[in-house]
């Protein structure tokens, strides 16, 4: 009788469909703003936790990411406002891709 070893392959990428659909400018604004605001709040909480542990800690990287996200939110608002003024709807396809970091 021959024994065969089964090799278990790990899934290296996971994709999650967060948002998919056709939206009015108001709906699109709500969705995009909520997602970006949630990520900004995540970084603000991280920054606060670092500060609680060490009041002299450097938070430049988190501060920079928060500013980047605020700028992305501003640009998204301009884009959505342009679609609103043109009477257009917006299609959003938001896929979250997770991979194993080595």
Rosetta constraint file for C-alpha pairs under 8 A:
AtomPair CA 12 CA 99 HARMONIC 5.68 0.50
AtomPair CA 12 CA 100 HARMONIC 5.85 0.50
AtomPair CA 13 CA 97 HARMONIC 6.94 0.50
AtomPair CA 13 CA 98 HARMONIC 5.62 0.50
AtomPair CA 13 CA 99 HARMONIC 4.54 0.50
AtomPair CA 13 CA 100 HARMONIC 6.97 0.50
AtomPair CA 14 CA 97 HARMONIC 5.85 0.50
AtomPair CA 14 CA 98 HARMONIC 5.04 0.50
AtomPair CA 14 CA 99 HARMONIC 6.43 0.50
AtomPair CA 15 CA 95 HARMONIC 6.55 0.50
AtomPair CA 15 CA 96 HARMONIC 5.63 0.50
AtomPair CA 15 CA 97 HARMONIC 4.50 0.50
AtomPair CA 15 CA 98 HARMONIC 6.18 0.50
AtomPair CA 16 CA 95 HARMONIC 5.64 0.50
AtomPair CA 16 CA 96 HARMONIC 5.05 0.50
AtomPair CA 16 CA 97 HARMONIC 6.46 0.50
AtomPair CA 17 CA 93 HARMONIC 7.84 0.50
AtomPair CA 17 CA 94 HARMONIC 6.20 0.50
AtomPair CA 17 CA 95 HARMONIC 4.61 0.50
AtomPair CA 17 CA 96 HARMONIC 6.36 0.50
AtomPair CA 18 CA 93 HARMONIC 7.93 0.50
AtomPair CA 18 CA 94 HARMONIC 5.45 0.50
AtomPair CA 18 CA 95 HARMONIC 5.67 0.50
AtomPair CA 18 CA 96 HARMONIC 6.59 0.50
AtomPair CA 19 CA 92 HARMONIC 6.48 0.50
AtomPair CA 19 CA 93 HARMONIC 5.60 0.50
AtomPair CA 19 CA 94 HARMONIC 4.76 0.50
AtomPair CA 19 CA 95 HARMONIC 7.00 0.50
AtomPair CA 20 CA 91 HARMONIC 7.50 0.50
AtomPair CA 20 CA 92 HARMONIC 5.48 0.50
AtomPair CA 20 CA 93 HARMONIC 4.57 0.50
AtomPair CA 20 CA 94 HARMONIC 6.28 0.50
AtomPair CA 21 CA 91 HARMONIC 5.62 0.50
AtomPair CA 21 CA 92 HARMONIC 5.63 0.50
AtomPair CA 21 CA 93 HARMONIC 6.74 0.50
AtomPair CA 22 CA 89 HARMONIC 6.80 0.50
AtomPair CA 22 CA 90 HARMONIC 5.66 0.50
AtomPair CA 22 CA 91 HARMONIC 4.34 0.50
AtomPair CA 22 CA 92 HARMONIC 6.48 0.50
AtomPair CA 23 CA 27 HARMONIC 5.62 0.50
AtomPair CA 23 CA 28 HARMONIC 5.50 0.50
AtomPair CA 23 CA 89 HARMONIC 5.71 0.50
AtomPair CA 23 CA 90 HARMONIC 5.14 0.50
AtomPair CA 23 CA 91 HARMONIC 6.04 0.50
AtomPair CA 23 CA 92 HARMONIC 7.47 0.50
AtomPair CA 24 CA 28 HARMONIC 6.05 0.50
AtomPair CA 24 CA 88 HARMONIC 7.54 0.50
AtomPair CA 24 CA 89 HARMONIC 4.87 0.50
AtomPair CA 24 CA 90 HARMONIC 6.18 0.50
AtomPair CA 25 CA 29 HARMONIC 5.95 0.50
AtomPair CA 25 CA 80 HARMONIC 5.82 0.50
AtomPair CA 25 CA 81 HARMONIC 7.25 0.50
AtomPair CA 25 CA 83 HARMONIC 6.75 0.50
AtomPair CA 25 CA 84 HARMONIC 5.52 0.50
AtomPair CA 25 CA 88 HARMONIC 7.48 0.50
AtomPair CA 25 CA 89 HARMONIC 6.01 0.50
AtomPair CA 25 CA 90 HARMONIC 6.40 0.50
AtomPair CA 26 CA 30 HARMONIC 6.24 0.50
AtomPair CA 27 CA 31 HARMONIC 6.24 0.50
AtomPair CA 28 CA 32 HARMONIC 6.01 0.50
AtomPair CA 28 CA 80 HARMONIC 7.40 0.50
AtomPair CA 28 CA 90 HARMONIC 6.77 0.50
AtomPair CA 28 CA 92 HARMONIC 7.57 0.50
AtomPair CA 29 CA 33 HARMONIC 5.77 0.50
AtomPair CA 29 CA 76 HARMONIC 7.97 0.50
AtomPair CA 29 CA 77 HARMONIC 6.82 0.50
AtomPair CA 29 CA 80 HARMONIC 6.66 0.50
AtomPair CA 30 CA 34 HARMONIC 5.95 0.50
AtomPair CA 31 CA 35 HARMONIC 6.29 0.50
AtomPair CA 32 CA 36 HARMONIC 6.21 0.50
AtomPair CA 32 CA 73 HARMONIC 7.75 0.50
AtomPair CA 32 CA 76 HARMONIC 7.63 0.50
AtomPair CA 33 CA 37 HARMONIC 5.84 0.50
AtomPair CA 33 CA 73 HARMONIC 6.58 0.50
AtomPair CA 34 CA 38 HARMONIC 6.05 0.50
AtomPair CA 35 CA 39 HARMONIC 6.50 0.50
AtomPair CA 36 CA 40 HARMONIC 6.21 0.50
AtomPair CA 36 CA 69 HARMONIC 6.66 0.50
AtomPair CA 36 CA 70 HARMONIC 7.90 0.50
AtomPair CA 36 CA 73 HARMONIC 6.61 0.50
AtomPair CA 37 CA 41 HARMONIC 6.09 0.50
AtomPair CA 38 CA 42 HARMONIC 6.22 0.50
AtomPair CA 39 CA 43 HARMONIC 6.49 0.50
AtomPair CA 39 CA 69 HARMONIC 7.94 0.50
AtomPair CA 40 CA 44 HARMONIC 6.24 0.50
AtomPair CA 40 CA 66 HARMONIC 5.63 0.50
AtomPair CA 40 CA 69 HARMONIC 6.64 0.50
AtomPair CA 40 CA 70 HARMONIC 7.70 0.50
AtomPair CA 41 CA 45 HARMONIC 6.13 0.50
AtomPair CA 42 CA 46 HARMONIC 6.34 0.50
AtomPair CA 43 CA 47 HARMONIC 6.12 0.50
AtomPair CA 43 CA 62 HARMONIC 6.20 0.50
AtomPair CA 43 CA 65 HARMONIC 7.77 0.50
AtomPair CA 43 CA 66 HARMONIC 6.72 0.50
AtomPair CA 44 CA 48 HARMONIC 6.17 0.50
AtomPair CA 44 CA 62 HARMONIC 7.68 0.50
AtomPair CA 44 CA 66 HARMONIC 7.64 0.50
AtomPair CA 45 CA 49 HARMONIC 6.13 0.50
AtomPair CA 46 CA 50 HARMONIC 6.29 0.50
AtomPair CA 46 CA 62 HARMONIC 7.92 0.50
AtomPair CA 47 CA 51 HARMONIC 6.19 0.50
AtomPair CA 47 CA 59 HARMONIC 6.33 0.50
AtomPair CA 47 CA 62 HARMONIC 6.56 0.50
AtomPair CA 48 CA 52 HARMONIC 6.07 0.50
AtomPair CA 49 CA 53 HARMONIC 6.43 0.50
AtomPair CA 50 CA 54 HARMONIC 6.21 0.50
AtomPair CA 50 CA 55 HARMONIC 7.79 0.50
AtomPair CA 50 CA 57 HARMONIC 6.77 0.50
AtomPair CA 50 CA 59 HARMONIC 7.87 0.50
AtomPair CA 51 CA 55 HARMONIC 4.73 0.50
AtomPair CA 51 CA 56 HARMONIC 7.11 0.50
AtomPair CA 51 CA 57 HARMONIC 6.16 0.50
AtomPair CA 59 CA 63 HARMONIC 5.97 0.50
AtomPair CA 60 CA 64 HARMONIC 5.94 0.50
AtomPair CA 61 CA 65 HARMONIC 6.29 0.50
AtomPair CA 62 CA 66 HARMONIC 6.16 0.50
AtomPair CA 63 CA 67 HARMONIC 6.29 0.50
AtomPair CA 64 CA 68 HARMONIC 6.20 0.50
AtomPair CA 65 CA 69 HARMONIC 6.21 0.50
AtomPair CA 66 CA 70 HARMONIC 6.18 0.50
AtomPair CA 67 CA 71 HARMONIC 6.17 0.50
AtomPair CA 68 CA 72 HARMONIC 6.21 0.50
AtomPair CA 69 CA 73 HARMONIC 6.13 0.50
AtomPair CA 70 CA 74 HARMONIC 6.27 0.50
AtomPair CA 71 CA 75 HARMONIC 6.23 0.50
AtomPair CA 72 CA 76 HARMONIC 6.09 0.50
AtomPair CA 73 CA 77 HARMONIC 6.14 0.50
AtomPair CA 74 CA 78 HARMONIC 6.38 0.50
AtomPair CA 75 CA 79 HARMONIC 6.25 0.50
AtomPair CA 76 CA 80 HARMONIC 6.08 0.50
AtomPair CA 77 CA 81 HARMONIC 5.94 0.50
AtomPair CA 78 CA 82 HARMONIC 6.19 0.50
AtomPair CA 79 CA 83 HARMONIC 6.47 0.50
AtomPair CA 80 CA 84 HARMONIC 6.13 0.50
AtomPair CA 80 CA 90 HARMONIC 7.84 0.50
AtomPair CA 81 CA 85 HARMONIC 6.18 0.50
AtomPair CA 82 CA 86 HARMONIC 6.30 0.50
AtomPair CA 83 CA 87 HARMONIC 6.18 0.50
AtomPair CA 83 CA 88 HARMONIC 5.04 0.50
AtomPair CA 83 CA 89 HARMONIC 6.80 0.50
AtomPair CA 83 CA 90 HARMONIC 7.41 0.50
AtomPair CA 84 CA 88 HARMONIC 5.90 0.50
AtomPair CA 84 CA 89 HARMONIC 7.53 0.50
